[in-house]
Amino acid sequence: MNYLSAENLKRSYGARVLFEDITFGIDKGQKMALVAKNGTGKTSMLRILAGLEPSEAGEVVTRNGISIGYLQQEPELNPKHSVMDAIYDPTNEIMSVVREYEEALLDESDPDRMQRSFDAMDRHNAWDIEAQAKEILTSLNITDFDQKIQTLSGGQVKRVAMAKMLIEQPDLMILDEPTNHLDIEMIEWLEGFLAASERTILMVTHDRVFLDEVCNMIIELDGGQLFKHKGNYSVYLTNRATRQEVEHANVDKAKNLYRKELDWMRRQPKARTTKSKSREDAFYNTEKVAKTNLKKDELTMEVNMQRMGSKILEFHKVSKAFGDNVLLTSFDHKFRRGERIGIVGANGSGKSTLLKMIMEQVEPDSGKIVKGETIKFGYYGQDGLEMKEGKRVKEVITDIAEFIPLKKGKTISAAQLLERFLFPRSQHFQYIDKLSGGEKKRLYLLTVLIANPNFLILDEPTNDLDLLSLNVLEDFLLEFEGCLLIVTHDRHFMNKLVDQLFIFEGNGKIRGFVGNYDKYRFALDDEKQKKASAKKVQKETEKLAAKGKMGFNEKREFGLLEQEIPKLEKRKAELTLEMESVVDDHEKLMEISADFQRVSDELEEKEFRWLELSELES
């Protein structure tokens, strides 16, 4: 069943055509993502489909009776409303039924009204809607339901708007960057909610894991053409690579044929036969294919990192709180050359505050932060680029330098650098406020990198960046030889780049973990399984204690433990010596540390079980 059809859509920005002759449909149950680079009109297309903007050509046809919900990047809710008032939108049928029922309860003068509202609640199955609303809001970390919208942060407003849509359950959900302003735990919850939902979805998102887990259709806008890929993001990447190989092969074939046919065209008389006219038409078609420009936009990054001394950055017993909200308590850490640390934790737990303390934007309450003399920070914050009114794109770069130093003593002009960062000459004198959100973020990233930092601090760098920019940024950061400190909710980005984590657990506690995010989640799951197993063992032990003696299986287990424990103790001692011998080899040290932790955990578990069984034996 077709829910929505888009036919020959067009949108331009001044003389620049964003897209043209775009045609596709959305069927019931599809979970579709639109993929395209920044500045190609993704948000404009969503707004056209949602009926908020007109198309310059073509039309959008929706099936009669279906409801459409649109989640904007920056939603607009009544600032005077409470969270629950915002949720109970009277324009939504179910919510209006609930509101009418609540008002009828207070109106004792009209029993008929009470009966009508009761029947309506039954028809719409709306009796538990309030409980559902509070459950969804809580899952998105909105817990004060009476708080006014005007007192919320931009991220909190987005989450309320998200909750409102999920509660209303429109037939077609159109989502513009739904994972922005969500921490990883919220993203994983939303991921599961949407994947399990039977609702139809069209989204724009840069979160590749989210795309993989939720979507079953990818539509790609590339070079003004729309390509459809059935499957998730991983399938799309495979299909795109295959398509590009075929395109290159066709162009190469056409080039060879074109050279032969061009010679024939030059030798032919002006008067053509019917046969030669047909060949001539084929020639022009071949010429068109042969001259196809397959050169894709490529974002390249090449900066000259400054030399880094032995002392880098040290935290000594650093504490920070805002009122009763404790963010750090006696935090200690000495950064080493080449460390790549990811920071995870709930929103408001202090992640961004830690970065701001490094940048001296926030003072610690106690403790000391010591910085090495050779350290040059590059800081990419959530607030983005500070824009002066009337500032043009090129001026942002030339205000820093007309010529920028690269590796091996090379330099590059501001104009050339902008072109490398996918800003064509036609955009250099464009005002910044005319750029898309993603283009602004890309320009901001450029201003950070051209300062040639040796310690990069990135606070949510993936927000609003297109997938091309993300992939290239990842490749650049993999080659970056300095220190890297990242706050991000993008699991793919973190898994690819970091080798250890700072986990903000709340109440000022920060736990270190060696490994990326996937390894951390695996460790958490393993920890949960161990706790469940320990509870099971405890119950079995209690049963045995009640019997007062050890059975055959317990005696056998006890004997095996007495053999295994000495072996584990020996291995633990060996790993301790190995760690001392590779203290300067950071990568090897992390590998041995992981083995040491695994052996220690296993030894502790077996020793605990041995003690339990030894009590039964006595």
N, C-alpha and C positions, 0 to 999 in steps of 0.2 A: 504493500500500500504506500503510495507516494504522499508524503507530507508537504513537501515544498519543491518547487521547480524554479530555477533561475535560468533565464534565457537572454543571451546576448547582452550581458551587463557591461557597462562601461563607467569608468571613473577617471577623471583627470585632475591634475593639480596645476593650474595655470596652463602653460604649454606642454607640460609633462603628462603623458598618458600613463596612469598607474596600471590599469587593466582594460581590456576591450574584448568584446565578443565572447564573454565567459558564460558557458552553459553547463549546468549540472543539476542533479536532483538529490533529494534526501528522502530515503525511504524509512518507514516505521521500523524502529529497533536498531537502526544504524548508529554507531558511535564513531563519528567522523572528525578528523582533524584537518585543518588547513595549514599547509606548510609553505613558507615563502620567506625571502630575505626581507630585512627591514626596509621600509620606505616603498613597498610595492602595493600597499593598500589593504592589508589584511583586516585591520580594524574597520576601515571604510566598508569593506565587503560585508562584514558581520552586521554593521549598522544598517546597511541596505536590506539585508535579509530579514533583520528584525523589524523593518518598517520605520526606522528612525531617520533615515536619509533617503532621498530619491536617487535613482540611477539615471545617468545622463542618456542612457539608451537601454532598450530591452525592458524586461519586466520580471517581477517576482510573483509567482502564483502559489498560494497556500490552500491546502485542503479545507473545505468548509468544516467549521466546528472545532478545529484544533487550537489549542492554546500555545503561545510562544513566550518563553521567558528569556530575558537577555541580561547577562551579568557583565557590566562594564568594568574596565580596568579601574576606574575611579567612580564608583556608584554614587548617586545622589539620593539621599534619604532626608526626610524632614528633620532638621536639626532639633526641633522642639519636642519631637516624639521620644518616648522611651524605647528601649530595645523591643519590648513586647508589643508596643503600639506599632512599631515599624513592621514587625512580623505579621500582625493582624491587619493586613492591607484590605480595606473595604472593597477595593476593586476586584479582589480575588473571591470567587464564589464560595469556596469552603470557609475562608476566613470571615466573610460577611455572615454566613450561617452561624458560625460560632459566636460572633459578636452579637447577633440578633438574639441568640439563645441566652447569653449572659444578661442582656438588657431585659428580656422577657421574664427572667427569674425575679427581677426587682420590681416588675410591674404587676402587682397583685390585682389591679383593677380589670385586667383583660385576660381571663382564663383561656379564651380562644387563641390569643396570640401565643400563650404558653404552649398550647397543644400543637399549633402550626410549627413553632420553632423546634419542638421536640421531634415531630415527624421529619423535619428537614435535617436534623442532626442524624437521625436514623438513615435517611436516604443517602447522605454523603459520608456515612461511616466516620463521623467527625468527633466521636466521644473522647478519643484519646489524643486529639490533635495537640492539646497543650503539653501533654507529657512528651509527645514526639518533638515538639518545638524546643522544649527545654533540653531534651537529650541531644539534639543536633547542635544547639547553641553551646552546650557544655563541651561537646566533642571538638568544637572550634574555639574553645577557651574563652567563651563569653559566658560569664557566670552571674553577673549583676544585671538581672533582667529589667530592673527599674531605672538603670542608668540612661541619661539623656544622650541622644545621638551626637549632639554638639560637643560633648565632653570626651568622645572617643577619638582615638588616633585614626589616621587614614586606613591602616591595616585592619583595625577593629571594625570600621565601617564596612570594609569589603567583606569581612567574615559574616557580619550581620546580613548583608545583602545576599551572600552565598546561602546562609541558613534559610532566609526567606524563600529563595527559589527552591531549595530542596524540600521545604515543607509544603509549598504550593504544588510541587510536582507538575509543571506544565508538560504538555505532550512533547514539545521540542525545546530543549535547553540550548541556548547559544551562550558560550562561555569564552570570555576574552581574558587570557592569562589567569585561570582560576587558582593556580598554585602560588602566585605572588602573595606575600605577606602571611604565608602559612609556614609553620615550622615543619620539620620532617614527620613528626608524629601525626600532625593534622593532615599532611599530604597523604600519608599512608592510610589514614582513616577515610578521607575523601575518595581516594583511589578505590578502596574496597567498596564504598557506598555506590559509586557510579558504575563500577564493573558489574555489581550485582543488580543494579537497577534495570528495569525494562524500558526506561524512557529513552527517547531518541536524543542524540547529542551532536552538536557541532561545536568544535572548540579551536582556539588558537592557544598553543602553549609551547614553551621552550623545554619543558621537562621531559626528557627522553624516556625515562623509566615510566613516568605517568602515561605517556603515549603508548608504550608497549603494553602496559597492564590494562588500559581502558579501551583503546580504540580498535576498531575492526575495519576501518577504511581511512586511507590517507589521500587527500587531494593536494597536489603540488602545483603552485603557480610559479612558472619558470619561463623567462623570456617572453612573457605575454601569453603563453599557452598554459592550459590546464591539463594535468596528467592525473589519472585516477589509479590508485593502487589498493587492491583488496587485501586486507591484512593489517597487522600492526606496524609500528615504526621500523622494526628490524626487517620485516618483509619489504617495506618501502625502500630501505637503503639498498637491498639486494636488487630490487626491480629497477631502481634508478641507475645503478651501476651498469646493469645489462642494457638498459635503454641508451645510455651514453655510449657504450661500446658499439651498438648497432648504428647509432648516428654517425660516429666517426668512420665506421666501415663504409657506410653509404656515401659519405662525403668524399672519402678517399677514392672510391669506385667512380663517383661522378667526376672527380678531377681528372682521372686518367681518360675517361671517355670524352670529357670536355676538350682536352688537348687535341684528340683525334678529330672530333667533329668541328672544332674551330678551323682547322686546316681545310676541311671540306667546304665550310661556309665561305672561306676566302677565295676558293677556286671556282665557286659556282657562279654562273651568269645571273644577272638580275631577274630575268624572266624565269619563273619557276614552274615546273610541272606539278601536277597534283601530288605525285609521289614525293617530289623534293620538298613541296610545301609541308607535308606531314613530317618529314625528317627535320625541317627547319623548326617546326613547333616543338619537336622533341628536344632539339638543341637548346632552345631557350629554357625549357624545363630543367635540362641537365645543368645549364649555366647557373640557374638559380640555386640548385642544390650544391654545386661545386663551390659557390661563393658564400655558402652559409658560414657565418662566424661562430665557431664552436668554442671560442675562447670564453671560459667562464670567469666571472668575477672572483678574484682570489685576494684575500686579505693577507698581507705579509707583515710580519713583525720582526724587526731586527734592531735591537738596542745594545748599547755599549755599557755593560754593567761595571760599576766602579769597584775597585779593589776592596776586599773586606779584611779587616784586621782580626786578631785573635779574640778580643773582647767584642761581643755582639750586643746582646740584650739580656739583662738579668732582673728577675723579680725576687725581692727579699721580703718575705712576710707581709705581702701587700693585702690590705683589706679595704673594702668599699661597701657602703650602704647608703640608701636614700630613705631616710626615716626608718621604718620597720622592715623595709625590703633589703635584706642582706644579700649582696651579689658576690663578694669575695671575702674569704676569711683566711688570713695568713698564707696567701698563695706564694709558692716558691717555684722558680724555674729559671735555668740558665740555658739560653738558646745556643745551639751549636751550628756551625757552618753546614748549609745544605738541608737543614730541617724543614720538613713540609708538614705543617700541622693544620688539621681541620678542627673547627669548633662547632659542637652541636649542643643543643639544649632547647628547652621551651622558650617561646617568645617572652621577653621581659626577664630572663634569668641572668642577664649581665654580659652577654656575648659582645655586643657592640660597645658596651662600656669599657670592657677590657681593651679593645682596639683604640678607643678614644683616650684612654690613660697613656697608652704607648705614644700617641701623637700629641700628648700634653694638652688635650682639649678638656680633659677631666682630671682633677687631682685625686690621688688616693687618700683615704682617711688616715691610714697608717702604713708603715713599711716604706720601702724604697725601690725605685726603678732606675737602674743604671744602664746607660747606653754607651756603646763603644764609639770612639772618636771617628772611625771610618764609615760608620753606618749611615746610609742615605735611604730614608724611607720613601716608598711610593704608596700612597694611601688612596684607595678607591672606596668612597663611602656611599651609603644609601641615599644621602641627600642629593647626590648628583652634581652636575656642573653648575657653578654659580654664574649666572648670566647677567651681564650688564645690558640695559636696554639699548637696542640698536646695534648689537654686536653681530658681526658677520663671521661665518665659519672660518675663513682663512685668518682673520684677525685673532682668533682664539689661539692659534698656533704661533703666529708671528709675534704676539705679545710675549711668548716664552723665548723664541729664537727664530731668526730668519733661516738659519742653517743648523741642522741637528746632527751631532756626531753619531756615527754608527760604529760597528766593529771594524778592527784593522785600520783605523785612522780615516775611514771614509766619512763623507758628509752627504747630506741630502737636503734639498730645499723644502720649505714648508709646503709648497704646492705639490711636489713629488710625493711627500709623505702622506698628504691627504688623499692622493690618488691611490696609494698603496692600501689605505684604509677605506677604500670603496667610496670615496667622495670625489666624483668626477669634477672636471674644471667648471662645469656649469653650476655646481653647487658651492664653489669656493666663496662667492660673494652673496650667497643666500643668507638671510637673517636666521639666527639660531632658533628663534621661536617658531620658524616655519618647518623645522625638522620634525620627523616622527620621534616618538619616545625612544625607540631602539637606536635611531641615528644619533640622538643626543648622548645616549649611553656610550656608543662607540666612540664619539668625539671625546667624551670625558676620559675614557680608557686611554686614548691616544695621549692626552695631556699628562697622564700619570706615567706612562711608559717612556716618553721622550725625555724625562728628567734623569734617565739612566739610574734607577734605584738598584740597590743590592739587597734590600729587604722589602718585599712586597706584602702589603696588608690589604686584603680584598674583602669588603663587606657586601655580601649578596651580589657578586659580580655578574651572575647569570640573568638577573631580572631584566626583561625587555630586550635582551640580545637575541638575534636570530640564530638558527642552528649553524649556519656557515660561520658566523663570528665566534660562536662557542667552540666549534671544532678547532678553529685556528688558534684561539686563545689557549685551549688545552695543549695543543702541540707546542706553542711557544713556552708555556709554563713548564712543560716536561723538560725542556732544554735549559730553563732558567737555573743558574748555578747558585744563586743567593738563597736567602731564607724566604719561606713562604708561609703566610698565616691567613687562613681562609675561613670566613663565616659564610655558609651557603646551605640552602635547603635542597640543592640539586644533587641527588645521590650519585648519578652518573659522573658528574664533575668531580665530586669528592673522591669517589672510588678510584678514579683515574689518576688523581694528582697527589693525594696525601698518604703518608706512611705512619702517621700517628694522630691521635685525637685528644683534645681537651673536652671532656664531657661535663657540662654545667648541670649538676643534679639538683640545684635549688638550695636555698638557705646558706649560700656562700661556699658550698662544697664543689670542688672541681676535681674530677678523676681523670687520670691519664690512662691512655690505652695505646698499645703498639699495634698498628694495623689500620686499614681503611674502614669505611662505614659498614660494608658488607660483613667484614670479619667481626666487627663490633656487634652487629645484629646476630650473627651466628653464635658469638660468645654469650650474648644475653639469652638466646634460646637455650643454649647448652646449660647455662646457669639455672634457668627455670626447670629444665628437665632434672638437673641434679637435686634441686630442692624438692621436687615432686618425688624423686627416688628416695631421698633421705627421709621424707615423711612415711613412705611405704616401708622402709627399713625399720623405722622407729616403731611403727605399728606391729611389724613382725617380731621385733625384739620384745615388745611389751607382751605379746602373746606367748613367746618363749619363756619370758620371765615368770609369767603366770604358771607355766608348766613346771618351771624350776630346774630344767635340765636341757642339755644340748642334744639335738637329734643327729642322725647320720649325716645329712646334708650340711648342717652347721659345722660339724666336726671336720668334714672334708674342706669346707670354705676356710675354716680357721687354719688348717694346715697349709693351704695354698697361700694365704696371706702372710704366714711366717716365712715363706720362701720369696714372695714378691717384694715385700717391704724393704729388705736389705738391698735388693737390686735397684729399687727406685732411689734409695738414699745414696748409693754409689753413683748413679747417673746424675743426681742433683749436684753432688760434689764436683763431678767432672765438668758439668756445664758452668759451675761457678768459676772454675779455673779458666775455661775457654773464654768467658766474658771478660775476665781480667786481661787476657792476652790480645784481644781484638778491640780494645777500648777506642782506638783511633779509626777503626773501620766501622762507620755508622751503620751501613747496610747489613754487614755481617753481625754486628752487635744486636740489631733488632731481631734478626732471624734466631740467634741463640737465646735471646730474652724470651721470645715466644715459646721455644722449646722448654726453657726453664720454668715458665709459668704453668705450662701443661703438665710437666712432671711433678711440680709442687702440688698442684691441685689433685692429681691422682694419688700422690703419697698421702696427703691430708685425708682424703676420702677413705683410703684403705686403713690408715691408722685408726680412724674413728670407728670403722667397722670391727677392727681387731679388738679394740677396747670393749665394745659391746659384747662380742662373743666371749672374751676372756672373763667377763663378769659371770656369764652363764656357766663356764667351765668350773669356776671356783665355787 
